[in-house]
Amino acid sequence: MTLYVSDLDGTLLDREGKLSARSREGLTRLLEQGLLFTVASARHVSSINSLLGDLPLQLPVISGNGAYISDMRSGRHELVRTIEPALAQSIFALVRAHGLLPFFATHGPRGDHLFYQSPSNAGQQSFLDERLSIGDPRLRQSTRLQDELMDPVVTFMLIEREAPLLALQAAIQELCGDAVETHVAEDLYCPEWPWLTVHDKRASKDQAIQTLTERYGLVEREIVVFGDHVNDVSMLRAAHRGIAMGNAIDAVKQEAHTVIGSHHVDSVVEFIEGDWLRPRPCRRQ
């Protein structure tokens, strides 16, 4: 009677951002036995598919920090949460006023796109290189990013030093109030270049999990979630049991019911194996 939902980077994936052979084998075996499991990640569904595409997942995945609910194999979205167009224009103008250039993801009649102008630091280059390495079909280079705001924006992504990101985050919060969700978080694979992400207020992992359970008749299930970073806090608060990784930030551990081992030692799969397969007391009629 349990649905398990795991973050990816820093949680289910190893230090190289891959699913280890041990975790892959364990999840495949459990899913074939009937385990209810999915992931909730900041990654796009195309990236999730490149990592987990051979797992026999029966449920959609949550991507873009809750902005999308999508079928992993086809990439078809069941739900997309976008930023109100006029607000997206204002956010873009504010980003430029701070002297920064974003990556931003859009969704519309033309499909999913991820626009950028040119990388200006090692963190941006690392992000771009990863997208290129997996053949991200969304990727589009543009010499005038302002011309690419014709389709609704799902996410703005800024990769810079922490101080300018925090200043921009404060300015966006002042401009938008609670109309958007913002996070500044360390990039696990390029820690000296943190990210600022901006989404619609409805794009959060907890809200996406709630929508998923309602659509798939799982509202009576116990929800167990796994996370490590600031964008996981909301789902830990909302879950019946929130599980923090040993490498999680303090804010996540403070919200957790249990703290387990670190992400690079297959801790999520080991926990699920012991938890899902444990004997359950019978309920008296």
Residue frames as qw, qx, qy, qz and C-alpha x, y, z in Angstrom:
[[0.000, 0.883, 0.469, 0.000, 0.00, 0.00, 0.00],
 [0.355, -0.719, 0.107, 0.588, 2.99, 2.30, -0.45],
 [0.599, 0.755, 0.096, 0.249, 4.06, 4.57, -3.31],
 [0.623, -0.478, 0.126, 0.607, 7.78, 5.42, -3.31],
 [0.417, 0.885, 0.098, 0.184, 8.99, 8.62, -5.02],
 [0.706, -0.391, 0.093, 0.583, 12.69, 9.44, -5.31],
 [0.141, 0.917, -0.232, -0.291, 14.66, 12.47, -6.35],
 [0.895, 0.390, -0.086, 0.199, 17.50, 11.67, -8.75],
 [0.488, 0.572, -0.359, 0.552, 20.69, 13.73, -8.40],
 [0.059, -0.462, 0.579, -0.669, 22.20, 13.35, -4.95],
 [0.702, -0.153, 0.396, -0.572, 19.58, 10.75, -4.06],
 [0.940, 0.163, 0.268, -0.132, 19.04, 7.81, -6.43],
 [0.723, 0.638, -0.188, 0.188, 22.00, 8.50, -8.74],
 [0.818, -0.283, -0.081, 0.494, 25.68, 8.00, -7.90],
 [0.324, -0.674, 0.081, 0.659, 28.51, 10.56, -7.83],
 [0.227, -0.104, 0.596, 0.763, 28.75, 10.52, -11.63],
 [0.474, 0.287, 0.048, -0.831, 25.04, 11.20, -12.05],
 [0.486, 0.133, -0.770, -0.390, 24.33, 7.61, -13.16],
 [0.853, -0.280, 0.126, -0.422, 22.11, 4.82, -11.88],
 [0.171, -0.517, 0.839, -0.009, 24.46, 2.16, -10.54],
 [0.486, 0.081, -0.818, -0.295, 24.21, -1.46, -11.68],
 [0.127, -0.153, -0.872, 0.448, 23.18, -2.44, -8.14],
 [0.303, 0.340, 0.360, -0.814, 20.33, 0.09, -8.02],
 [0.493, 0.264, -0.463, -0.688, 19.23, -0.75, -11.57],
 [0.386, -0.004, -0.918, -0.085, 19.05, -4.46, -10.83],
 [0.023, -0.236, -0.777, 0.583, 17.26, -3.91, -7.53],
 [0.378, 0.341, 0.143, -0.849, 14.65, -1.53, -8.92],
 [0.484, 0.188, -0.646, -0.559, 14.00, -3.71, -11.96],
 [0.291, -0.092, -0.944, 0.120, 13.41, -6.75, -9.76],
 [0.075, 0.326, 0.640, -0.692, 11.13, -4.90, -7.35],
 [0.408, 0.317, -0.123, -0.847, 9.14, -3.20, -10.11],
 [0.464, 0.088, -0.786, -0.399, 8.56, -6.55, -11.78],
 [0.233, -0.228, -0.891, 0.314, 7.22, -7.78, -8.42],
 [0.159, -0.748, -0.607, -0.218, 4.69, -4.92, -8.29],
 [0.369, -0.419, -0.254, 0.790, 6.52, -2.09, -6.54],
 [0.184, 0.909, 0.334, 0.165, 4.87, 1.31, -7.05],
 [0.532, -0.487, 0.108, 0.684, 7.74, 3.67, -7.72],
 [0.477, 0.778, 0.209, 0.351, 8.52, 6.81, -9.70],
 [0.544, -0.136, -0.105, 0.821, 10.92, 9.75, -9.63],
 [0.022, 0.965, 0.260, -0.006, 10.55, 13.49, -9.08],
 [0.673, -0.141, 0.145, 0.711, 13.50, 15.42, -10.48],
 [0.052, 0.769, -0.058, -0.635, 14.64, 18.83, -11.65],
 [0.221, -0.197, 0.748, 0.594, 15.69, 17.09, -14.87],
 [0.589, 0.293, -0.206, -0.725, 13.55, 17.05, -18.02],
 [0.903, 0.051, 0.347, -0.247, 11.86, 13.82, -19.04],
 [0.756, 0.590, -0.281, 0.031, 14.31, 13.39, -21.94],
 [0.106, 0.630, -0.684, 0.351, 17.19, 13.37, -19.47],
 [0.658, -0.248, 0.573, -0.421, 15.35, 11.01, -17.13],
 [0.930, 0.305, 0.060, -0.197, 14.74, 8.62, -20.04],
 [0.544, 0.646, -0.512, 0.157, 18.45, 8.63, -20.91],
 [0.108, -0.490, 0.743, -0.443, 19.20, 7.47, -17.35],
 [0.467, -0.030, 0.754, -0.460, 16.27, 5.20, -16.48],
 [0.575, 0.288, -0.324, -0.694, 14.76, 4.25, -19.82],
 [0.498, 0.111, -0.847, -0.149, 15.16, 0.50, -19.33],
 [0.132, 0.023, 0.789, -0.600, 13.37, 0.42, -15.96],
 [0.162, -0.405, -0.821, -0.368, 9.83, -1.04, -16.16],
 [0.094, 0.161, 0.400, -0.897, 8.16, 2.00, -14.62],
 [0.052, 0.531, 0.828, 0.175, 4.36, 1.82, -14.70],
 [0.075, -0.866, -0.375, 0.323, 3.76, 5.38, -13.53],
 [0.392, 0.838, 0.018, 0.380, 4.64, 8.70, -15.17],
 [0.608, -0.140, -0.261, 0.737, 7.68, 10.62, -13.96],
 [0.112, -0.961, -0.210, 0.138, 7.69, 14.08, -12.40],
 [0.660, 0.142, 0.098, 0.731, 10.23, 16.39, -14.00],
 [0.138, 0.583, 0.094, 0.795, 11.21, 20.04, -14.02],
 [0.059, 0.045, -0.606, 0.792, 10.79, 20.17, -10.21],
 [0.226, 0.454, 0.755, -0.416, 7.09, 19.42, -10.63],
 [0.281, 0.455, -0.176, -0.827, 6.43, 21.46, -13.76],
 [0.578, 0.227, -0.605, -0.499, 5.78, 18.32, -15.83],
 [0.695, -0.096, 0.678, -0.221, 4.13, 14.95, -15.33],
 [0.488, 0.571, -0.487, -0.445, 5.24, 12.83, -18.27],
 [0.990, 0.069, 0.119, -0.024, 5.41, 9.36, -19.75],
 [0.454, -0.657, 0.475, 0.370, 9.11, 8.52, -19.57],
 [0.608, 0.031, 0.671, 0.423, 9.42, 6.52, -22.78],
 [0.383, 0.684, 0.510, 0.355, 7.33, 8.61, -25.16],
 [0.282, -0.035, -0.093, 0.954, 8.12, 11.95, -23.52],
 [0.206, -0.582, -0.507, -0.601, 4.44, 12.86, -23.77],
 [0.001, -0.115, 0.500, -0.859, 3.34, 15.28, -21.07],
 [0.230, -0.566, -0.791, -0.046, 0.18, 14.66, -19.08],
 [0.238, -0.922, -0.275, 0.131, 0.54, 18.01, -17.31],
 [0.537, 0.261, -0.048, 0.801, 2.68, 21.13, -17.84],
 [0.257, -0.865, -0.315, 0.296, 2.80, 24.12, -15.49],
 [0.511, 0.417, 0.124, 0.741, 4.05, 27.30, -17.19],
 [0.218, -0.394, -0.268, 0.852, 4.77, 30.84, -15.98],
 [0.297, 0.827, 0.422, -0.223, 2.16, 33.46, -16.89],
 [0.662, 0.480, 0.220, 0.532, 3.46, 35.06, -20.14],
 [0.038, 0.914, -0.029, 0.404, 3.57, 38.70, -19.02],
 [0.645, -0.723, 0.247, 0.000, 5.33, 37.65, -15.83],
 [0.871, 0.009, 0.271, 0.411, 7.87, 35.63, -17.81],
 [0.440, 0.724, 0.092, 0.524, 8.65, 38.71, -19.89],
 [0.281, -0.904, 0.142, -0.290, 9.16, 40.74, -16.71],
 [0.830, -0.457, 0.272, 0.169, 11.44, 38.10, -15.20],
 [0.781, 0.319, 0.199, 0.499, 13.52, 37.97, -18.37],
 [0.179, 0.855, -0.010, 0.486, 13.89, 41.78, -18.33],
 [0.552, -0.796, 0.210, -0.135, 14.95, 41.63, -14.68],
 [0.902, -0.140, 0.245, 0.327, 17.54, 38.93, -15.42],
 [0.600, 0.543, 0.132, 0.573, 19.01, 41.07, -18.18],
 [0.135, -0.919, 0.058, -0.367, 19.00, 44.16, -15.92],
 [0.718, -0.626, 0.298, 0.058, 21.23, 42.15, -13.57],
 [0.159, 0.737, -0.609, -0.246, 23.64, 41.56, -16.44],
 [0.456, -0.172, 0.873, -0.020, 22.90, 37.83, -16.72],
 [0.543, 0.220, -0.542, -0.603, 21.75, 35.52, -19.51],
 [0.695, -0.141, 0.587, -0.390, 19.48, 32.58, -18.67],
 [0.102, -0.053, -0.933, -0.341, 18.81, 29.21, -20.09],
 [0.511, 0.103, 0.407, -0.750, 15.04, 28.82, -20.30],
 [0.133, 0.144, 0.962, 0.188, 12.71, 25.96, -21.15],
 [0.457, 0.173, -0.019, -0.872, 9.47, 26.55, -23.05],
 [0.265, 0.224, 0.937, 0.042, 6.45, 24.42, -23.95],
 [0.418, 0.485, 0.091, -0.763, 3.96, 25.23, -26.68],
 [0.827, 0.471, 0.130, -0.279, 2.67, 24.24, -30.12],
 [0.492, 0.694, -0.526, -0.005, 6.27, 23.93, -31.31],
 [0.871, -0.083, -0.451, 0.175, 7.00, 21.39, -28.57],
 [0.644, -0.718, -0.003, 0.264, 9.60, 21.56, -25.80],
 [0.567, 0.659, -0.169, 0.466, 12.58, 23.84, -26.32],
 [0.636, -0.637, -0.074, 0.430, 15.57, 24.81, -24.19],
 [0.422, 0.844, 0.026, 0.329, 17.06, 28.12, -25.32],
 [0.601, -0.598, 0.055, 0.527, 20.48, 29.59, -24.61],
 [0.335, 0.926, -0.134, -0.109, 22.68, 32.25, -26.15],
 [0.654, 0.480, -0.503, 0.299, 26.27, 31.32, -25.32],
 [0.779, -0.495, -0.296, 0.246, 27.94, 29.92, -22.18],
 [0.127, 0.869, -0.215, 0.427, 29.90, 32.52, -20.23],
 [0.333, -0.635, 0.627, -0.304, 31.34, 30.42, -17.41],
 [0.142, 0.262, -0.954, -0.028, 32.43, 26.87, -16.64],
 [0.368, 0.189, 0.777, -0.475, 29.15, 25.99, -14.95],
 [0.615, 0.537, 0.076, -0.573, 27.10, 26.99, -17.98],
 [0.407, 0.517, -0.691, -0.299, 29.48, 25.14, -20.26],
 [0.105, -0.129, 0.967, -0.196, 29.21, 22.01, -18.10],
 [0.529, 0.367, 0.556, -0.525, 25.41, 22.14, -18.26],
 [0.581, 0.607, -0.223, -0.493, 25.48, 22.65, -22.03],
 [0.199, 0.438, -0.866, -0.136, 27.99, 19.82, -22.52],
 [0.318, 0.060, 0.897, -0.303, 25.74, 17.42, -20.61],
 [0.604, 0.516, 0.289, -0.533, 22.73, 18.38, -22.74],
 [0.476, 0.621, -0.501, -0.369, 24.78, 17.85, -25.89],
 [0.030, -0.342, 0.939, -0.032, 26.12, 14.51, -24.66],
 [0.390, 0.239, 0.842, -0.285, 22.63, 13.05, -24.24],
 [0.064, 0.226, 0.677, 0.698, 21.37, 14.59, -27.48],
 [0.129, 0.502, 0.578, -0.631, 18.75, 16.72, -25.72],
 [0.291, 0.481, 0.655, 0.505, 16.20, 17.36, -28.50],
 [0.076, -0.902, -0.398, 0.147, 15.04, 20.60, -26.89],
 [0.478, -0.512, 0.097, 0.707, 18.33, 22.45, -27.23],
 [0.426, 0.780, 0.311, 0.336, 18.25, 25.63, -29.34],
 [0.447, -0.295, -0.036, 0.844, 20.91, 28.34, -29.57],
 [0.181, 0.871, 0.420, 0.180, 19.64, 31.88, -30.17],
 [0.428, 0.210, -0.079, 0.876, 21.37, 35.21, -30.72],
 [0.257, -0.317, 0.067, -0.910, 18.31, 37.09, -29.37],
 [0.114, -0.178, -0.934, 0.288, 16.78, 35.26, -26.45],
 [0.282, 0.309, 0.369, -0.830, 14.00, 37.82, -26.08],
 [0.507, 0.236, -0.446, -0.699, 12.64, 36.67, -29.45],
 [0.392, 0.028, -0.916, -0.077, 12.19, 33.13, -28.10],
 [0.156, 0.097, 0.696, -0.694, 9.59, 34.00, -25.45],
 [0.487, -0.007, -0.383, -0.785, 6.68, 33.38, -27.85],
 [0.694, -0.237, -0.664, -0.145, 5.88, 30.02, -26.24],
 [0.608, -0.742, 0.020, -0.281, 5.09, 29.79, -22.50],
 [0.248, 0.569, -0.695, 0.363, 8.15, 29.53, -20.25],
 [0.842, -0.341, -0.417, -0.042, 8.33, 26.53, -17.92],
 [0.738, -0.548, -0.052, 0.390, 11.65, 27.27, -16.21],
 [0.263, 0.891, -0.300, 0.218, 14.35, 29.92, -16.12],
 [0.900, -0.284, -0.052, 0.328, 17.80, 28.58, -15.15],
 [0.134, 0.924, -0.301, 0.197, 20.70, 30.83, -14.15],
 [0.913, -0.162, -0.114, 0.356, 24.17, 29.38, -13.51],
 [0.196, 0.810, -0.207, 0.513, 26.52, 31.85, -11.84],
 [0.300, 0.163, -0.671, 0.658, 28.41, 32.56, -8.63],
 [0.256, -0.522, -0.782, 0.225, 26.25, 32.48, -5.50],
 [0.104, -0.429, -0.274, 0.855, 26.23, 36.22, -4.69],
 [0.235, 0.131, -0.349, -0.898, 24.70, 37.44, -7.99],
 [0.353, -0.270, -0.841, -0.309, 22.20, 34.57, -7.91],
 [0.249, -0.493, -0.693, 0.464, 21.03, 35.46, -4.42],
 [0.035, 0.352, 0.047, -0.934, 20.69, 39.11, -5.43],
 [0.318, -0.007, -0.599, -0.735, 18.64, 38.15, -8.48],
 [0.321, -0.355, -0.878, 0.015, 16.52, 35.74, -6.45],
 [0.106, -0.474, -0.502, 0.715, 15.64, 38.52, -4.00],
 [0.177, 0.271, -0.214, -0.922, 14.72, 40.84, -6.89],
 [0.342, -0.135, -0.791, -0.490, 12.51, 38.17, -8.51],
 [0.267, -0.436, -0.811, 0.284, 10.75, 37.49, -5.22],
 [0.006, 0.435, 0.252, -0.865, 10.12, 41.21, -4.76],
 [0.261, 0.170, -0.458, -0.832, 8.75, 41.48, -8.31],
 [0.481, -0.083, -0.759, -0.431, 6.67, 38.30, -8.37],
 [0.595, -0.350, 0.373, -0.621, 5.70, 37.63, -4.76],
 [0.565, -0.129, 0.800, -0.155, 4.30, 34.11, -4.43],
 [0.742, 0.522, -0.032, -0.421, 3.47, 33.80, -8.15],
 [0.704, 0.485, -0.517, 0.043, 6.68, 31.85, -8.74],
 [0.880, -0.450, 0.107, 0.111, 8.86, 29.32, -6.95],
 [0.394, 0.790, -0.437, 0.173, 12.61, 29.98, -6.81],
 [0.900, -0.394, 0.084, 0.165, 15.52, 27.84, -5.61],
 [0.247, 0.801, -0.539, 0.082, 19.24, 28.49, -5.34],
 [0.936, -0.259, 0.237, -0.033, 21.09, 25.18, -5.09],
 [0.248, -0.622, 0.678, 0.304, 24.56, 23.79, -5.52],
 [0.806, 0.409, -0.342, -0.257, 25.28, 21.81, -8.67],
 [0.867, -0.388, 0.311, 0.020, 26.57, 18.48, -7.34],
 [0.865, 0.228, 0.237, 0.378, 28.77, 17.99, -10.39],
 [0.413, 0.487, 0.007, 0.770, 30.12, 21.55, -10.62],
 [0.418, -0.665, -0.547, 0.289, 29.74, 22.87, -7.04],
 [0.305, -0.325, -0.056, 0.894, 31.47, 26.22, -7.54],
 [0.169, -0.047, -0.392, -0.903, 28.69, 27.24, -9.98],
 [0.246, 0.325, 0.797, -0.446, 25.28, 27.04, -8.26],
 [0.011, -0.391, -0.699, -0.598, 21.92, 27.31, -10.04],
 [0.303, 0.253, 0.388, -0.833, 18.94, 29.59, -9.61],
 [0.003, -0.296, -0.859, -0.418, 15.72, 28.07, -10.98],
 [0.318, 0.182, 0.228, -0.902, 12.42, 29.92, -11.41],
 [0.066, -0.271, -0.914, -0.295, 9.10, 28.09, -11.95],
 [0.450, -0.468, -0.291, -0.703, 5.41, 28.81, -11.68],
 [0.371, -0.391, 0.573, -0.618, 4.11, 28.54, -8.11],
 [0.906, 0.000, 0.124, -0.405, 2.14, 25.41, -9.09],
 [0.785, 0.417, -0.449, 0.096, 5.33, 23.67, -10.22],
 [0.269, -0.600, 0.666, -0.353, 6.54, 21.90, -7.10],
 [0.292, 0.158, -0.942, -0.050, 7.21, 18.27, -6.36],
 [0.190, 0.171, 0.805, -0.536, 4.59, 17.98, -3.63],
 [0.542, 0.419, 0.136, -0.715, 1.82, 19.37, -5.85],
 [0.506, 0.380, -0.652, -0.418, 2.85, 17.10, -8.71],
 [0.103, 0.056, -0.976, 0.182, 2.81, 14.03, -6.46],
 [0.370, 0.302, 0.587, -0.654, -0.67, 14.97, -5.25],
 [0.581, 0.455, -0.200, -0.645, -1.89, 15.34, -8.85],
 [0.356, 0.306, -0.862, -0.190, -0.31, 12.01, -9.80],
 [0.074, 0.073, 0.930, -0.353, -1.98, 10.14, -6.96],
 [0.480, 0.397, 0.353, -0.698, -5.36, 11.68, -7.79],
 [0.554, 0.474, -0.400, -0.555, -5.11, 10.80, -11.48],
 [0.481, 0.261, -0.831, -0.097, -3.97, 7.23, -10.89],
 [0.784, -0.412, -0.300, -0.355, -6.25, 6.29, -8.00],
 [0.675, 0.080, -0.555, 0.480, -3.46, 6.25, -5.42],
 [0.192, -0.679, 0.143, -0.695, -4.80, 8.75, -2.88],
 [0.831, -0.504, 0.014, -0.236, -5.17, 6.04, -0.25],
 [0.860, 0.177, -0.295, 0.376, -1.56, 4.94, -0.59],
 [0.551, -0.733, 0.063, 0.395, 1.13, 5.77, 1.90],
 [0.527, 0.810, -0.118, 0.229, 3.59, 8.14, 0.24],
 [0.722, -0.521, 0.170, 0.422, 7.31, 7.68, 0.97],
 [0.487, 0.857, -0.064, 0.154, 9.73, 10.14, -0.64],
 [0.782, -0.272, 0.071, 0.557, 13.52, 10.44, -0.83],
 [0.325, 0.899, 0.060, 0.287, 15.47, 13.69, -1.26],
 [0.721, -0.171, -0.146, 0.655, 18.60, 15.64, -0.54],
 [0.288, 0.073, 0.061, 0.953, 18.23, 19.30, -1.52],
 [0.160, 0.237, 0.296, -0.911, 16.11, 22.43, -1.18],
 [0.492, 0.091, -0.408, -0.764, 13.75, 21.52, -4.04],
 [0.486, -0.139, -0.860, -0.067, 12.83, 18.33, -2.14],
 [0.032, -0.014, 0.619, -0.784, 11.70, 20.03, 1.06],
 [0.556, 0.012, -0.003, -0.831, 8.08, 20.51, -0.02],
 [0.770, 0.007, -0.549, -0.326, 7.56, 16.83, -0.84],
 [0.395, 0.043, -0.799, 0.453, 9.17, 15.69, 2.40],
 [0.228, -0.017, 0.420, -0.878, 6.76, 17.91, 4.31],
 [0.671, 0.080, -0.133, -0.725, 3.76, 16.54, 2.42],
 [0.598, 0.145, -0.776, -0.136, 4.69, 12.84, 2.49],
 [0.841, -0.479, -0.152, -0.201, 3.63, 10.30, 5.06],
 [0.780, -0.465, 0.176, 0.381, 7.31, 9.47, 5.43],
 [0.386, 0.893, -0.227, 0.051, 10.12, 11.69, 4.20],
 [0.904, -0.213, 0.113, 0.354, 13.53, 10.06, 3.87],
 [0.099, 0.947, -0.289, -0.104, 16.67, 12.23, 3.77],
 [0.854, 0.335, -0.277, 0.287, 19.94, 11.06, 2.33],
 [0.715, -0.486, -0.114, 0.489, 23.05, 11.08, 4.49],
 [0.442, 0.044, 0.198, 0.874, 24.48, 13.71, 2.14],
 [0.001, -0.795, -0.519, -0.316, 21.34, 15.90, 2.32],
 [0.087, 0.477, -0.190, 0.854, 21.45, 19.53, 3.36],
 [0.035, -0.081, -0.736, 0.671, 20.34, 20.31, 6.91],
 [0.468, 0.105, 0.066, -0.875, 17.00, 21.77, 5.81],
 [0.703, 0.057, -0.580, -0.406, 16.05, 18.41, 4.29],
 [0.432, 0.005, -0.839, 0.330, 17.24, 16.37, 7.27],
 [0.151, 0.022, 0.498, -0.854, 15.19, 18.59, 9.60],
 [0.644, 0.101, -0.093, -0.752, 12.02, 17.72, 7.65],
 [0.562, 0.186, -0.780, -0.205, 12.77, 14.00, 7.41],
 [0.860, -0.386, 0.045, -0.332, 11.33, 11.14, 9.40],
 [0.909, -0.215, 0.252, 0.252, 14.45, 9.08, 8.73],
 [0.184, 0.835, -0.470, -0.218, 18.00, 9.75, 7.53],
 [0.978, 0.068, 0.177, 0.088, 19.62, 6.92, 5.57],
 [0.677, -0.259, 0.332, 0.604, 23.01, 6.45, 3.89],
 [0.037, 0.602, -0.270, -0.751, 24.51, 8.60, 1.16],
 [0.718, 0.538, 0.017, -0.441, 23.46, 8.50, -2.48],
 [0.409, 0.617, -0.647, -0.181, 26.60, 6.81, -3.77],
 [0.080, -0.226, 0.955, -0.176, 26.06, 3.57, -1.82],
 [0.367, -0.211, -0.785, -0.453, 22.63, 2.57, -3.25],
 [0.060, 0.055, 0.693, -0.716, 20.85, 3.69, -0.09],
 [0.568, 0.112, -0.007, -0.816, 17.45, 4.32, -1.70],
 [0.722, 0.107, -0.600, -0.329, 17.17, 0.84, -3.18],
 [0.359, 0.056, -0.845, 0.392, 18.45, -0.79, -0.01],
 [0.265, 0.047, 0.487, -0.831, 15.85, 1.08, 2.03],
 [0.681, 0.125, -0.188, -0.696, 13.02, 0.12, -0.32],
 [0.593, 0.129, -0.791, -0.074, 14.09, -3.52, -0.34],
 [0.201, -0.046, -0.814, 0.543, 13.88, -3.67, 3.44],
 [0.300, 0.152, 0.341, -0.878, 10.76, -1.52, 3.76],
 [0.636, 0.168, -0.292, -0.695, 8.52, -2.79, 0.97],
 [0.658, 0.093, -0.737, -0.124, 9.30, -6.46, 1.51],
 [0.038, -0.195, 0.766, -0.611, 9.01, -6.38, 5.30],
 [0.195, -0.418, -0.887, -0.029, 6.16, -8.39, 6.83],
 [0.245, -0.318, -0.002, -0.916, 3.08, -6.24, 7.47],
 [0.214, 0.119, 0.818, -0.521, 0.65, -6.88, 10.33],
 [0.098, -0.409, -0.797, -0.433, -2.75, -8.13, 9.20],
 [0.280, -0.166, 0.161, -0.932, -5.68, -5.85, 9.90],
 [0.145, 0.273, 0.911, -0.274, -8.58, -7.36, 11.81],
 [0.140, -0.404, -0.595, -0.681, -11.95, -7.07, 10.12]]
